[in-house]
Amino acid sequence: MNSVQIDEWSDLEAHDIAELALSMAARVYGEQSALQGQARLLELEQWIGERLQAEEADELRRQLLTLLYRELGFRGDWQDYFSSAHCDLSEVMRRRRGIPVSLGILLMQLGRELGLKVEGICFPGHFLVSFESGEQLVYVDPFNGEELSLHQVELLLRGALGNLASLSGQYLQPATHWEVMERLLNVGKAALLREERMSEALRCCELLLCMKPGDPLETRDRGFIYEQLDCPQFAADDFEYFIEQCPDDPVSDMLKVQLQSLDLSPKTLH
């Protein structure tokens, strides 16, 4: 698997989804993590390939889910759901624990390697995966490997958006690789901020700004991280940019006060 230069992400669809996730991990969590992840993925693909006994797509899907979730024990981690380790695909494979988006990426990669037509769905509050089955789609919860009926999918929607939400096709559209990576980076950034790992959270922001140059919300978030890293001038530049781009946003008034409290005086080096 070749490393992807994330600064030059122009056509994410041209790359394997796991290749993108591991390249992201290299930038955020370190090159060693990505190298270990590449080896783990190859080993996992070989292990599964040796045990599959079906040729028909539906049976291949069922066997893949059984091998991954039942025999190998991959599953979602309710006890430590917000851990940043669940956003590092290499760690997901090592620990066999993850969250819907990271487990979904792994399931998409393995399914596509087998020739199955698999898509990710950036569903509200819960990433899903769909497998093509004839003229129908089979929806799978990557958190536990269970196949879902449309009624169960609608219950997930109502859990995220409220009881008045109604399932429609707009919520079930296949996600692009760009959308999946954006979701993984946003979840990873939130987890790293929660763990007060500011340098790594900053790397997530920088990658998101590679994908969305000049995005005011992402620039604002980077400013908050710079402030925590004691880089007041960088923080001020990002806050001022957000205020300029979003003058009517209520946060802009708060940031104007925040700017006044930043110590922008030159530091004396001893």
CORURNOR-V72336 format. One record per helix or strand of 3 or more residues. SS is the DSSP state (H for helix, E for strand). FROM is the first residue (numbers start at 1). TO is the last residue. If there is no record, write none. Layout:
SS,FROM,TO + SS,FROM,TO
This chain:
H,6,8 + H,12,14 + H,17,29 + H,31,51 + H,57,71 + H,84,87 + H,89,95 + H,100,113 + E,118,121 + E,128,133 + E,136,141 + E,146,148 + H,150,161 + H,169,172 + H,177,194 + H,198,211 + H,216,228 + H,232,245 + H,250,261
